[in-house]
Amino acid sequence: MMGKFSRDKGYRVENNLRKQILKHEKMECIRVPLSGGASIRGDLIFNKIGGEKWCAEVKSRADGFKNIYKWKDDHEVLIIKADNKKALAIVDLDDLVTLIEEQK
């Protein structure tokens, strides 16, 4: 069971990310109610208006992702890969949203 502090922090982070996505005129975004306990997967669902929906899981750590930020540093994208897993691409949220907005 999650404590109040962790639950409140999760809500704040998810809500702030939702607002960041909504600053883009062509985008819509909802925070999944009761995320983590709901039957809907993920924490945020966002898309270009009328476009394909993207489901995002949000994780926030005070300093837990330090190396990821260091590795990405001044690159447009960081690609990470664990053995026997698919490669993952890490991009800035605003860059991802712009790519989605520019889809036809």
Phi and psi in degrees as GROMACS dihedral restraints (atoms count N, CA, C in turn):
[ dihedral_restraints ]
;  ai    aj    ak    al  type     phi  dphi    fc
    3     4     5     6     1   -87.6    20    10
    4     5     6     7     1   138.1    20    10
    6     7     8     9     1   -74.7    20    10
    7     8     9    10     1   164.7    20    10
    9    10    11    12     1   -60.0    20    10
   10    11    12    13     1   -42.0    20    10
   12    13    14    15     1   -60.2    20    10
   13    14    15    16     1   -47.8    20    10
   15    16    17    18     1   -65.0    20    10
   16    17    18    19     1   -41.6    20    10
   18    19    20    21     1   -62.7    20    10
   19    20    21    22     1   -45.5    20    10
   21    22    23    24     1   -64.6    20    10
   22    23    24    25     1   -40.8    20    10
   24    25    26    27     1   -62.7    20    10
   25    26    27    28     1   -44.7    20    10
   27    28    29    30     1   -58.6    20    10
   28    29    30    31     1   -44.6    20    10
   30    31    32    33     1   -60.6    20    10
   31    32    33    34     1   -47.6    20    10
   33    34    35    36     1   -58.9    20    10
   34    35    36    37     1   -47.1    20    10
   36    37    38    39     1   -63.3    20    10
   37    38    39    40     1   -48.3    20    10
   39    40    41    42     1   -61.5    20    10
   40    41    42    43     1   -43.6    20    10
   42    43    44    45     1   -66.0    20    10
   43    44    45    46     1   -40.3    20    10
   45    46    47    48     1   -65.4    20    10
   46    47    48    49     1   -38.6    20    10
   48    49    50    51     1   -66.6    20    10
   49    50    51    52     1   -39.2    20    10
   51    52    53    54     1   -58.2    20    10
   52    53    54    55     1   -46.7    20    10
   54    55    56    57     1   -62.8    20    10
   55    56    57    58     1   -38.4    20    10
   57    58    59    60     1   -63.0    20    10
   58    59    60    61     1   -41.9    20    10
   60    61    62    63     1   -66.5    20    10
   61    62    63    64     1   -40.4    20    10
   63    64    65    66     1   -70.1    20    10
   64    65    66    67     1   -13.0    20    10
   66    67    68    69     1   -65.7    20    10
   67    68    69    70     1   -20.8    20    10
   69    70    71    72     1   -84.6    20    10
   70    71    72    73     1   121.6    20    10
   72    73    74    75     1   -57.4    20    10
   73    74    75    76     1   -34.8    20    10
   75    76    77    78     1   -88.7    20    10
   76    77    78    79     1     5.2    20    10
   78    79    80    81     1  -110.2    20    10
   79    80    81    82     1   153.2    20    10
   81    82    83    84     1  -130.8    20    10
   82    83    84    85     1   151.9    20    10
   84    85    86    87     1  -155.3    20    10
   85    86    87    88     1   137.5    20    10
   87    88    89    90     1  -126.3    20    10
   88    89    90    91     1   148.7    20    10
   90    91    92    93     1   -91.5    20    10
   91    92    93    94     1   128.6    20    10
   93    94    95    96     1   -68.8    20    10
   94    95    96    97     1   120.7    20    10
   96    97    98    99     1   -63.2    20    10
   97    98    99   100     1   140.9    20    10
   99   100   101   102     1    55.6    20    10
  100   101   102   103     1    34.3    20    10
  102   103   104   105     1   -56.4    20    10
  103   104   105   106     1   143.1    20    10
  105   106   107   108     1    94.4    20    10
  106   107   108   109     1   -30.6    20    10
  108   109   110   111     1  -116.5    20    10
  109   110   111   112     1    -6.4    20    10
  111   112   113   114     1   -86.9    20    10
  112   113   114   115     1   162.5    20    10
  114   115   116   117     1   -76.1    20    10
  115   116   117   118     1   -16.8    20    10
  117   118   119   120     1   -80.8    20    10
  118   119   120   121     1   131.9    20    10
  120   121   122   123     1   -80.7    20    10
  121   122   123   124     1   150.8    20    10
  123   124   125   126     1    90.6    20    10
  124   125   126   127     1   174.7    20    10
  126   127   128   129     1  -111.1    20    10
  127   128   129   130     1   -34.1    20    10
  129   130   131   132     1  -129.9    20    10
  130   131   132   133     1   142.7    20    10
  132   133   134   135     1  -122.8    20    10
  133   134   135   136     1   123.3    20    10
  135   136   137   138     1  -139.6    20    10
  136   137   138   139     1   158.0    20    10
  138   139   140   141     1  -167.0    20    10
  139   140   141   142     1   161.2    20    10
  141   142   143   144     1   -67.7    20    10
  142   143   144   145     1   139.2    20    10
  144   145   146   147     1   -53.7    20    10
  145   146   147   148     1   121.8    20    10
  147   148   149   150     1    83.6    20    10
  148   149   150   151     1     0.3    20    10
  150   151   152   153     1  -102.6    20    10
  151   152   153   154     1  -176.3    20    10
  153   154   155   156     1   -64.5    20    10
  154   155   156   157     1   137.2    20    10
  156   157   158   159     1   -81.0    20    10
  157   158   159   160     1   141.3    20    10
  159   160   161   162     1  -113.2    20    10
  160   161   162   163     1   131.5    20    10
  162   163   164   165     1  -106.4    20    10
  163   164   165   166     1   125.3    20    10
  165   166   167   168     1  -119.8    20    10
  166   167   168   169     1   134.9    20    10
  168   169   170   171     1   -95.3    20    10
  169   170   171   172     1   132.0    20    10
  171   172   173   174     1  -109.8    20    10
  172   173   174   175     1   128.6    20    10
  174   175   176   177     1  -126.2    20    10
  175   176   177   178     1   136.2    20    10
  177   178   179   180     1  -132.8    20    10
  178   179   180   181     1   131.5    20    10
  180   181   182   183     1  -136.5    20    10
  181   182   183   184     1   143.4    20    10
  183   184   185   186     1   -57.0    20    10
  184   185   186   187     1   -48.1    20    10
  186   187   188   189     1  -143.2    20    10
  187   188   189   190     1    15.3    20    10
  189   190   191   192     1   -73.0    20    10
  190   191   192   193     1   -16.5    20    10
  192   193   194   195     1  -113.7    20    10
  193   194   195   196     1    23.3    20    10
  195   196   197   198     1   -51.5    20    10
  196   197   198   199     1   -46.9    20    10
  198   199   200   201     1   -66.3    20    10
  199   200   201   202     1   -36.0    20    10
  201   202   203   204     1   -61.1    20    10
  202   203   204   205     1   -45.5    20    10
  204   205   206   207     1   -64.3    20    10
  205   206   207   208     1   -39.3    20    10
  207   208   209   210     1   -64.8    20    10
  208   209   210   211     1   -44.4    20    10
  210   211   212   213     1   -66.3    20    10
  211   212   213   214     1   -39.5    20    10
  213   214   215   216     1   -72.0    20    10
  214   215   216   217     1   -42.0    20    10
  216   217   218   219     1    33.3    20    10
  217   218   219   220     1  -105.2    20    10
  219   220   221   222     1  -107.5    20    10
  220   221   222   223     1    26.1    20    10
  222   223   224   225     1   -98.1    20    10
  223   224   225   226     1   154.4    20    10
  225   226   227   228     1   -72.2    20    10
  226   227   228   229     1   -32.5    20    10
  228   229   230   231     1  -146.3    20    10
  229   230   231   232     1   145.6    20    10
  231   232   233   234     1  -116.0    20    10
  232   233   234   235     1   127.4    20    10
  234   235   236   237     1  -109.7    20    10
  235   236   237   238     1   126.0    20    10
  237   238   239   240     1  -119.6    20    10
  238   239   240   241     1   151.6    20    10
  240   241   242   243     1  -150.8    20    10
  241   242   243   244     1   125.1    20    10
  243   244   245   246     1   -98.4    20    10
  244   245   246   247     1   154.4    20    10
  246   247   248   249     1   -55.2    20    10
  247   248   249   250     1   135.6    20    10
  249   250   251   252     1    62.7    20    10
  250   251   252   253     1    21.9    20    10
  252   253   254   255     1  -127.8    20    10
  253   254   255   256     1   159.1    20    10
  255   256   257   258     1   -70.4    20    10
  256   257   258   259     1   151.5    20    10
  258   259   260   261     1   -70.9    20    10
  259   260   261   262     1   145.6    20    10
  261   262   263   264     1  -117.8    20    10
  262   263   264   265     1   141.3    20    10
  264   265   266   267     1  -108.1    20    10
  265   266   267   268     1   129.3    20    10
  267   268   269   270     1  -111.8    20    10
  268   269   270   271     1   120.1    20    10
  270   271   272   273     1  -130.2    20    10
  271   272   273   274     1   160.9    20    10
  273   274   275   276     1   -62.6    20    10
  274   275   276   277     1   143.0    20    10
  276   277   278   279     1   -58.0    20    10
  277   278   279   280     1   -44.3    20    10
  279   280   281   282     1   -61.9    20    10
  280   281   282   283     1   -37.0    20    10
  282   283   284   285     1   -66.0    20    10
  283   284   285   286     1   -41.0    20    10
  285   286   287   288     1   -62.3    20    10
  286   287   288   289     1   -46.4    20    10
  288   289   290   291     1   -62.0    20    10
  289   290   291   292     1   -41.9    20    10
  291   292   293   294     1   -61.1    20    10
  292   293   294   295     1   -42.5    20    10
  294   295   296   297     1   -61.0    20    10
  295   296   297   298     1   -42.9    20    10
  297   298   299   300     1   -65.9    20    10
  298   299   300   301     1   -42.4    20    10
  300   301   302   303     1   -59.8    20    10
  301   302   303   304     1   -35.1    20    10
  303   304   305   306     1   -83.4    20    10
  304   305   306   307     1    -3.8    20    10
  306   307   308   309     1   -64.8    20    10
  307   308   309   310     1   145.9    20    10
